[in-house]
């Protein structure tokens, strides 16, 4: 049965002990749990803890290699500390809630010489960020940004998006104009680091107030960032001899020498079956 389990490790008996578990459900909101560590066998050097989950994979009778892998758990704000109590439930923190994105319209990456041909039409004019106030009081947040040319090892643009108040549990989607177009001395490639960071109170956690995004200009076009957020297929008997087209627009004449794609892991290794 779907469930999430927390285990504590005891150095004295070298065993893992289950101390908490919860069954899977359709809950979409985060739920806070506080678990005290009381036993002396855990209050010693060498203590560890771990989470693990059990999942029931639902198969598809029409597509043998297709198994639904949607039994995921998302854990956030795991805090191990002394002097905590049952009412200690408020994370006094302002944090980013979405990853940074590309400053190229419609692409994550494109060849550097192609970008230089089309920068006026493909360069995005806005940096988008999203952050949340997890506190119970109004907070004031300053949004700052830096763009660094990695190859030349220098900051090429530094600017601020200003400061604004954010209410308790509020999420702000902010858009700031960088007023900058990628420019570098490289002839065949370039690499830029986009840094977005929040200036908040000193007591805030500082691990989640900064985002980094690396804009890559190498020898390929890419719509995605190289990690798979979803997968799709062409299933069923009616799909025999089906074909898939993936279109890219080239901003200058060039040659195609290779393609790269990722095939999702499938049930019983069905993706090892050859196809043409």
C-alpha positions as CSV (number, residue, x, y, z in Angstrom):
1,X,0.0,0.0,0.0
2,X,1.2,3.5,-0.8
3,X,2.8,5.0,2.3
4,X,5.6,7.3,3.6
5,X,7.8,6.0,6.4
6,X,10.3,7.8,8.7
7,X,12.9,5.6,10.4
8,X,15.5,6.4,13.1
9,X,18.9,4.7,13.3
10,X,20.2,3.6,16.7
11,X,24.0,3.3,16.9
12,X,23.6,1.1,20.0
13,X,21.8,-1.8,18.3
14,X,22.8,-0.8,14.7
15,X,19.1,-1.1,13.6
16,X,16.7,1.2,11.8
17,X,13.4,1.7,13.7
18,X,10.1,2.9,12.2
19,X,8.9,5.9,14.2
20,X,6.2,7.4,12.0
21,X,4.2,6.6,8.8
22,X,1.3,7.9,6.9
23,X,-0.8,6.3,4.1
24,X,-0.9,7.8,0.6
25,X,-3.9,9.9,-0.3
26,X,-4.9,12.6,-2.7
27,X,-3.7,15.5,-0.5
28,X,-2.1,18.3,-2.6
29,X,-1.4,20.8,0.2
30,X,1.6,20.4,2.5
31,X,0.9,19.0,5.9
32,X,3.2,19.7,8.9
33,X,4.3,16.9,11.2
34,X,6.3,17.3,14.4
35,X,8.0,14.2,15.7
36,X,9.8,14.3,19.1
37,X,13.1,12.3,19.6
38,X,12.8,11.0,23.2
39,X,14.4,7.6,23.4
40,X,18.0,7.7,24.7
41,X,19.1,5.2,22.0
42,X,18.6,7.9,19.4
43,X,20.1,10.8,21.5
44,X,23.7,9.8,20.9
45,X,26.5,10.2,18.4
46,X,25.9,8.4,15.2
47,X,22.1,9.0,15.1
48,X,20.6,9.1,11.6
49,X,17.2,9.3,10.1
50,X,15.7,8.5,6.7
51,X,12.5,8.6,4.7
52,X,11.3,5.9,2.4
53,X,8.1,5.3,0.6
54,X,6.1,2.3,-0.7
55,X,4.3,2.6,-4.0
56,X,1.8,0.4,-5.8
57,X,2.5,0.7,-9.5
58,X,-0.7,0.6,-11.6
59,X,-0.1,-1.3,-14.9
60,X,-1.9,-0.7,-18.2
61,X,-3.3,-3.8,-19.8
62,X,-3.2,-2.3,-23.3
63,X,0.4,-1.2,-23.1
64,X,2.5,-3.8,-21.2
65,X,5.5,-1.4,-20.7
66,X,3.4,1.5,-19.4
67,X,3.1,1.7,-15.6
68,X,1.9,4.8,-13.9
69,X,4.7,6.2,-11.8
70,X,2.8,9.0,-10.0
71,X,3.1,7.9,-6.4
72,X,5.4,10.7,-5.4
73,X,6.0,12.5,-2.1
74,X,7.3,16.0,-1.7
75,X,9.1,16.8,1.5
76,X,10.0,20.4,2.5
77,X,11.4,22.2,5.6
78,X,12.8,19.2,7.3
79,X,14.2,20.7,10.6
80,X,16.1,18.9,13.3
81,X,16.7,21.1,16.3
82,X,16.5,21.3,20.1
83,X,14.0,23.2,22.2
84,X,11.1,22.7,19.7
85,X,7.5,22.2,20.8
86,X,4.1,21.3,19.4
87,X,3.2,24.9,18.5
88,X,6.5,25.5,16.7
89,X,4.8,25.3,13.3
90,X,5.6,28.6,11.5
91,X,8.6,28.7,9.2
92,X,9.7,32.4,9.5
93,X,11.0,32.5,5.9
94,X,10.5,34.0,2.5
95,X,11.6,31.7,-0.3
96,X,11.5,31.1,-4.0
97,X,8.8,28.6,-5.0
98,X,9.6,28.1,-8.7
99,X,12.9,27.5,-10.6
100,X,14.5,30.1,-12.8
101,X,13.9,30.0,-16.5
102,X,15.5,30.8,-19.9
103,X,15.9,34.3,-21.2
104,X,15.5,33.0,-24.8
105,X,12.0,32.9,-26.1
106,X,10.7,29.3,-26.8
107,X,14.1,27.7,-26.2
108,X,16.3,26.6,-23.3
109,X,19.4,26.6,-25.5
110,X,20.5,27.4,-29.1
111,X,23.7,27.7,-31.0
112,X,25.7,30.9,-30.3
113,X,26.1,31.9,-33.9
114,X,22.4,31.5,-34.5
115,X,21.6,33.6,-31.5
116,X,23.8,36.4,-32.7
117,X,21.8,36.4,-36.0
118,X,18.5,36.6,-34.3
119,X,19.0,38.1,-30.9
120,X,16.5,41.0,-31.5
121,X,13.6,38.5,-32.0
122,X,14.6,35.7,-29.6
123,X,15.9,37.5,-26.5
124,X,13.2,37.7,-23.8
125,X,12.7,41.1,-22.2
126,X,11.6,39.8,-18.8
127,X,13.0,37.8,-15.9
128,X,10.3,36.0,-14.1
129,X,10.5,34.9,-10.4
130,X,8.0,33.5,-7.9
131,X,8.4,33.6,-4.1
132,X,6.3,33.1,-1.1
133,X,6.0,34.5,2.4
134,X,5.7,31.5,4.8
135,X,5.5,33.8,7.8
136,X,2.5,35.1,9.7
137,X,3.5,38.8,9.3
138,X,4.0,41.1,6.4
139,X,7.6,41.1,5.1
140,X,9.5,43.5,2.9
141,X,11.6,41.9,0.1
142,X,14.1,43.3,-2.3
143,X,14.6,41.5,-5.6
144,X,18.1,41.7,-7.1
145,X,19.7,40.1,-10.2
146,X,23.1,39.5,-11.7
147,X,24.1,38.2,-15.1
148,X,27.6,36.8,-15.3
149,X,29.6,35.8,-18.4
150,X,31.2,32.5,-17.3
151,X,33.8,32.4,-20.0
152,X,35.0,35.9,-19.3
153,X,34.5,35.5,-15.6
154,X,32.8,38.9,-15.1
155,X,29.4,40.3,-14.1
156,X,28.0,41.9,-17.3
157,X,24.7,43.2,-15.8
158,X,23.6,43.9,-12.2
159,X,20.3,45.4,-11.4
160,X,17.4,45.5,-8.9
161,X,13.8,44.8,-9.2
162,X,13.0,47.1,-6.3
163,X,11.4,46.2,-2.9
164,X,7.8,45.3,-2.1
165,X,5.8,44.1,0.9
166,X,4.4,40.6,0.8
167,X,1.6,39.5,3.1
168,X,1.4,36.3,5.2
169,X,1.3,33.1,3.0
170,X,1.2,35.2,-0.1
171,X,2.8,34.2,-3.4
172,X,4.2,36.9,-5.7
173,X,4.9,36.4,-9.4
174,X,7.2,39.1,-10.3
175,X,8.5,40.3,-13.7
176,X,11.6,42.4,-14.1
177,X,13.1,43.8,-17.2
178,X,16.9,43.1,-17.4
179,X,17.5,45.7,-20.2
180,X,20.3,43.4,-21.5
181,X,21.1,41.3,-24.5
182,X,23.6,38.4,-24.2
183,X,26.9,39.5,-25.6
184,X,30.3,37.7,-25.4
185,X,33.6,37.6,-27.2
186,X,33.3,33.8,-27.8
187,X,33.1,32.8,-31.5
188,X,31.4,29.5,-31.3
189,X,29.9,29.2,-27.8
190,X,28.9,31.2,-24.7
191,X,27.7,30.5,-21.2
192,X,25.9,32.9,-18.8
193,X,24.9,32.6,-15.2
194,X,21.6,34.3,-14.2
195,X,21.5,34.9,-10.5
196,X,18.2,36.0,-8.8
197,X,18.3,36.7,-5.1
198,X,16.1,38.1,-2.4
199,X,17.1,40.5,0.4
200,X,15.1,39.6,3.5
201,X,15.5,39.7,7.2
202,X,18.6,38.3,8.8
203,X,16.7,35.5,10.6
204,X,15.5,34.1,7.3
205,X,17.0,30.9,6.0
206,X,19.5,31.8,3.3
207,X,19.5,28.4,1.4
208,X,16.4,29.2,-0.5
209,X,16.6,32.9,-1.3
210,X,18.9,32.5,-4.4
211,X,18.3,31.0,-7.8
212,X,20.8,30.2,-10.5
213,X,20.1,29.5,-14.1
214,X,22.8,28.7,-16.7
215,X,22.0,29.9,-20.2
216,X,23.9,27.7,-22.6
217,X,24.9,28.6,-26.2
218,X,26.7,25.6,-27.6
219,X,26.0,23.7,-30.8
220,X,22.4,22.6,-30.4
221,X,18.8,23.7,-30.1
222,X,16.8,22.5,-27.1
223,X,13.2,23.1,-26.0
224,X,13.8,21.5,-22.6
225,X,16.5,21.8,-19.9
226,X,17.7,18.2,-20.2
227,X,15.6,16.8,-17.4
228,X,12.3,15.0,-18.0
229,X,9.2,16.4,-16.3
230,X,6.9,14.2,-18.3
231,X,6.8,11.5,-20.9
232,X,4.5,10.5,-23.7
233,X,4.1,7.8,-26.3
234,X,2.1,6.6,-29.3
235,X,0.3,3.5,-27.9
236,X,-2.2,1.1,-29.2
237,X,-2.7,-1.1,-32.3
238,X,-3.8,1.9,-34.3
239,X,-0.4,3.4,-33.9
240,X,1.4,0.8,-35.9
241,X,3.8,2.5,-38.3
242,X,3.1,5.8,-36.6
243,X,5.7,8.6,-36.9
244,X,6.6,11.5,-34.7
245,X,7.8,14.9,-35.9
246,X,9.7,17.4,-33.8
247,X,10.3,20.8,-35.5
248,X,13.0,23.4,-35.0
249,X,13.4,26.6,-36.8
250,X,17.0,27.4,-37.8
251,X,17.9,31.1,-37.8
252,X,20.7,30.6,-40.3
253,X,21.8,27.8,-42.7
254,X,23.5,25.0,-40.9
255,X,23.9,21.2,-40.9
256,X,22.2,18.6,-38.6
257,X,24.7,16.0,-37.4
258,X,23.0,14.3,-34.5
259,X,19.9,14.3,-32.3
260,X,19.6,13.5,-28.6
261,X,16.5,12.2,-26.8
262,X,15.6,10.5,-23.6
263,X,13.5,7.3,-23.3
264,X,11.6,6.9,-20.1
265,X,12.4,3.8,-18.1
266,X,9.5,1.3,-18.8
267,X,8.1,-1.6,-16.9
268,X,9.9,-5.0,-17.4
269,X,12.5,-3.1,-19.5
270,X,10.1,-3.0,-22.5
271,X,12.2,-0.1,-23.9
272,X,15.0,-2.5,-24.6
273,X,12.9,-3.9,-27.5
274,X,14.3,-2.6,-30.8
275,X,12.3,-0.3,-33.0
276,X,12.9,1.4,-36.3
